Amino acid sequence: MTFFIEGVSKHLEPEPQVRRIGEYKTVEEAVAVAEKAIEQFLRGEFKRGMTAKRLYSLYEERGEHMFIFQDEARTFNVPGFDHADYARTRAAEICGRMK
């Protein structure tokens, strides 16, 4: 079984762009790669004094949204991973620690 990660960039014009990020043997590997990419974006956008709401808003506007799917199940996103939930949680943690 193979798990694929695709990143969707909604801010690119004229239409959203989809990029194949990689193929992984386990869902755990795929989730770790997707989380790392989200983390890098959030840390790169963070500025001292920024609120978690603003940081997450930047992710929603300009970040690459990660979707993980299975080749055999034809799922759009595997259960247990939601890029928005992860980004929202990490934004809160980053802003809380780095004030």
Secondary structure as a PSIPRED ss2 file (coil, helix, strand):
# PSIPRED VFORMAT (PSIPRED V4.0)

   1 M C   1.000  0.000  0.000
   2 T C   1.000  0.000  0.000
   3 F E   0.000  0.000  1.000
   4 F E   0.000  0.000  1.000
   5 I E   0.000  0.000  1.000
   6 E E   0.000  0.000  1.000
   7 G E   0.000  0.000  1.000
   8 V E   0.000  0.000  1.000
   9 S E   0.000  0.000  1.000
  10 K C   1.000  0.000  0.000
  11 H C   1.000  0.000  0.000
  12 L C   1.000  0.000  0.000
  13 E C   1.000  0.000  0.000
  14 P C   1.000  0.000  0.000
  15 E C   1.000  0.000  0.000
  16 P C   1.000  0.000  0.000
  17 Q E   0.000  0.000  1.000
  18 V E   0.000  0.000  1.000
  19 R E   0.000  0.000  1.000
  20 R E   0.000  0.000  1.000
  21 I E   0.000  0.000  1.000
  22 G E   0.000  0.000  1.000
  23 E E   0.000  0.000  1.000
  24 Y E   0.000  0.000  1.000
  25 K C   1.000  0.000  0.000
  26 T C   1.000  0.000  0.000
  27 V H   0.000  1.000  0.000
  28 E H   0.000  1.000  0.000
  29 E H   0.000  1.000  0.000
  30 A H   0.000  1.000  0.000
  31 V H   0.000  1.000  0.000
  32 A H   0.000  1.000  0.000
  33 V H   0.000  1.000  0.000
  34 A H   0.000  1.000  0.000
  35 E H   0.000  1.000  0.000
  36 K H   0.000  1.000  0.000
  37 A H   0.000  1.000  0.000
  38 I H   0.000  1.000  0.000
  39 E H   0.000  1.000  0.000
  40 Q H   0.000  1.000  0.000
  41 F H   0.000  1.000  0.000
  42 L H   0.000  1.000  0.000
  43 R H   0.000  1.000  0.000
  44 G H   0.000  1.000  0.000
  45 E H   0.000  1.000  0.000
  46 F C   1.000  0.000  0.000
  47 K C   1.000  0.000  0.000
  48 R C   1.000  0.000  0.000
  49 G C   1.000  0.000  0.000
  50 M C   1.000  0.000  0.000
  51 T C   1.000  0.000  0.000
  52 A H   0.000  1.000  0.000
  53 K H   0.000  1.000  0.000
  54 R H   0.000  1.000  0.000
  55 L H   0.000  1.000  0.000
  56 Y H   0.000  1.000  0.000
  57 S H   0.000  1.000  0.000
  58 L H   0.000  1.000  0.000
  59 Y H   0.000  1.000  0.000
  60 E H   0.000  1.000  0.000
  61 E H   0.000  1.000  0.000
  62 R H   0.000  1.000  0.000
  63 G C   1.000  0.000  0.000
  64 E E   0.000  0.000  1.000
  65 H E   0.000  0.000  1.000
  66 M E   0.000  0.000  1.000
  67 F E   0.000  0.000  1.000
  68 I E   0.000  0.000  1.000
  69 F E   0.000  0.000  1.000
  70 Q E   0.000  0.000  1.000
  71 D C   1.000  0.000  0.000
  72 E C   1.000  0.000  0.000
  73 A C   1.000  0.000  0.000
  74 R C   1.000  0.000  0.000
  75 T C   1.000  0.000  0.000
  76 F C   1.000  0.000  0.000
  77 N C   1.000  0.000  0.000
  78 V C   1.000  0.000  0.000
  79 P C   1.000  0.000  0.000
  80 G C   1.000  0.000  0.000
  81 F C   1.000  0.000  0.000
  82 D C   1.000  0.000  0.000
  83 H H   0.000  1.000  0.000
  84 A H   0.000  1.000  0.000
  85 D H   0.000  1.000  0.000
  86 Y H   0.000  1.000  0.000
  87 A H   0.000  1.000  0.000
  88 R H   0.000  1.000  0.000
  89 T H   0.000  1.000  0.000
  90 R H   0.000  1.000  0.000
  91 A H   0.000  1.000  0.000
  92 A H   0.000  1.000  0.000
  93 E H   0.000  1.000  0.000
  94 I H   0.000  1.000  0.000
  95 C H   0.000  1.000  0.000
  96 G H   0.000  1.000  0.000
  97 R H   0.000  1.000  0.000
  98 M C   1.000  0.000  0.000
  99 K C   1.000  0.000  0.000
